[in-house]
Amino acid sequence: MTGIGKIFILIGVVCIIIGIIMSFIGRLPGDIVFKKGNTTVYFPIVTSIVVSIVLSLILFLFNKFR
């Protein structure tokens, strides 16, 4: 497989991962939402952890194939 083929595969995997993450943002169990009257405060704790893990894996794979 040529270098350009690996880059296209990596771009495709990254796009799929980003799409999966975007579909779950705001709906993960563990994200904290406080609603009182007209005020809503949102703490995306679990979402932040998941995004951090995914970005770490992407960067690891990127460095491995470099």
C-alpha positions as CSV (number, residue, x, y, z in Angstrom):
1,M,0.0,0.0,0.0
2,T,1.4,3.4,-0.9
3,G,1.8,6.3,1.4
4,I,-1.1,8.2,0.0
5,G,-3.4,5.2,0.5
6,K,-2.5,5.1,4.2
7,I,-3.2,8.8,4.5
8,F,-6.7,8.3,2.9
9,I,-7.5,5.4,5.3
10,L,-6.4,7.5,8.3
11,I,-8.5,10.4,7.2
12,G,-11.5,8.1,6.7
13,V,-11.1,6.6,10.2
14,V,-10.7,10.0,11.7
15,C,-13.9,11.2,10.0
16,I,-15.8,8.2,11.3
17,I,-14.6,8.7,14.8
18,I,-15.5,12.4,14.8
19,G,-19.0,11.5,13.4
20,I,-19.6,9.0,16.2
21,I,-18.4,11.4,18.9
22,M,-20.6,14.2,17.5
23,S,-23.7,12.0,17.6
24,F,-23.2,11.4,21.3
25,I,-22.1,14.8,22.6
26,G,-24.5,16.0,25.1
27,R,-26.2,12.7,25.7
28,L,-23.6,10.6,27.5
29,P,-24.4,9.3,30.9
30,G,-22.3,11.2,33.5
31,D,-22.6,14.6,31.9
32,I,-24.1,16.9,34.5
33,V,-26.9,19.3,33.7
34,F,-28.5,21.7,36.2
35,K,-31.7,23.4,35.2
36,K,-33.4,26.0,37.4
37,G,-35.9,28.4,35.9
38,N,-34.4,30.0,32.8
39,T,-30.8,29.0,33.6
40,T,-29.1,25.8,32.4
41,V,-25.6,24.9,33.4
42,Y,-23.9,22.0,31.6
43,F,-20.8,20.1,32.6
44,P,-19.7,17.6,29.9
45,I,-17.4,15.6,32.1
46,V,-17.8,12.2,30.4
47,T,-17.8,13.8,27.0
48,S,-14.5,15.5,27.7
49,I,-13.0,12.2,28.8
50,V,-14.2,10.4,25.7
51,V,-12.9,13.1,23.4
52,S,-9.5,13.1,25.2
53,I,-9.2,9.3,24.8
54,V,-10.1,9.4,21.1
55,L,-7.8,12.3,20.3
56,S,-5.0,10.4,22.2
57,L,-5.6,7.3,20.1
58,I,-5.7,9.3,16.9
59,L,-2.4,11.0,17.7
60,F,-0.9,7.7,18.7
61,L,-1.9,6.1,15.4
62,F,-0.7,9.1,13.5
63,N,2.8,8.9,15.1
64,K,2.9,5.1,14.6
65,F,2.4,5.3,10.9
66,R,4.7,8.3,10.4
